[in-house]
Amino acid sequence: MKPVAKIKSTLDIQLDLTRPVEELTEVISAVIASQPARRKEILKGLDIAVGNALAEIQAQDEQDQKTDNDSSGKVS
């Protein structure tokens, strides 16, 4: 049996979690630079993921606000 070459493109990352926005921005820039033909696809996928995460946060905030309003106005 002939050995088969395995080629793997990876990016090893260490993030400073005290600077999450700056660090993630650098990682995204590095990924896009390595995949210029897929730049639009990558950014659209990130846009969807970020939008979904923000929608979940918004829904939770609205639920928390509703719970606070329901409990603060009741008279026992």
C-alpha positions as CSV (number, residue, x, y, z in Angstrom):
1,M,0.0,0.0,0.0
2,K,1.3,3.4,-0.9
3,P,1.4,6.1,1.8
4,V,-1.0,8.9,1.1
5,A,0.0,12.5,1.8
6,K,-2.1,14.3,4.4
7,I,-2.2,18.0,4.1
8,K,-3.9,19.9,6.8
9,S,-4.3,23.7,7.0
10,T,-4.6,24.8,10.6
11,L,-4.3,27.9,12.6
12,D,-3.2,27.5,16.2
13,I,-4.7,30.3,18.2
14,Q,-4.2,31.7,21.7
15,L,-6.6,34.4,22.7
16,D,-6.2,37.1,25.4
17,L,-9.7,36.8,26.9
18,T,-9.3,40.3,28.4
19,R,-9.5,41.7,24.9
20,P,-12.1,39.4,23.2
21,V,-13.2,41.8,20.4
22,E,-9.7,42.7,19.3
23,E,-8.5,39.1,19.5
24,L,-11.5,37.7,17.6
25,T,-11.2,40.4,15.0
26,E,-7.6,39.4,14.4
27,V,-8.5,35.7,14.1
28,I,-11.3,36.5,11.6
29,S,-8.9,38.7,9.6
30,A,-6.3,35.8,9.5
31,V,-8.9,33.3,8.4
32,I,-10.2,35.6,5.6
33,A,-6.7,36.3,4.4
34,S,-6.1,32.6,4.1
35,Q,-9.3,32.0,2.2
36,P,-9.8,35.1,-0.1
37,A,-12.1,33.2,-2.5
38,R,-14.4,32.3,0.4
39,R,-14.4,35.7,2.1
40,K,-18.0,36.5,1.4
41,E,-19.2,33.0,2.5
42,I,-17.2,33.2,5.7
43,L,-18.5,36.6,6.6
44,K,-22.1,35.7,5.8
45,G,-21.8,32.6,8.0
46,L,-20.4,34.7,10.8
47,D,-23.1,37.3,10.3
48,I,-25.8,34.6,10.7
49,A,-24.1,33.1,13.8
50,V,-23.7,36.6,15.5
51,G,-27.3,37.5,14.5
52,N,-28.6,34.3,16.1
53,A,-26.5,34.8,19.3
54,L,-27.8,38.4,19.5
55,A,-31.4,37.3,19.0
56,E,-31.1,34.8,21.8
57,I,-29.7,37.5,24.1
58,Q,-32.5,39.8,23.1
59,A,-35.2,37.2,23.7
60,Q,-33.7,36.4,27.1
61,D,-33.5,40.1,28.0
62,E,-37.2,40.5,27.0
63,Q,-38.2,37.4,29.1
64,D,-36.2,38.8,32.1
65,Q,-37.9,42.2,31.7
66,K,-41.4,40.5,31.5
67,T,-40.6,38.5,34.6
68,D,-39.5,41.6,36.5
69,N,-42.6,43.5,35.4
70,D,-45.0,40.7,36.3
71,S,-43.5,40.2,39.8
72,S,-43.0,43.9,40.7
73,G,-46.6,45.0,40.0
74,K,-48.5,42.3,41.8
75,V,-50.3,42.9,45.1
76,S,-50.8,39.9,47.4
